[in-house]
């Protein structure tokens, strides 16, 4: 499995945020999603997610 941070940036683009605001939103969103994504993959590695995983 691959987590593509570029796609997350694309998702937030219509909000017309500054890079600082966008980064904060991305980190907040991924913080909420990391545990759910890990459950969905049943412990398999998700490439690219380690950059957002604080645990």
Secondary structure by P-SEA (a helix, b strand, c coil): ccccaaaaaaaaccccccaaaaaaaaaaaaaacaaaaaaaacccccccccccccc
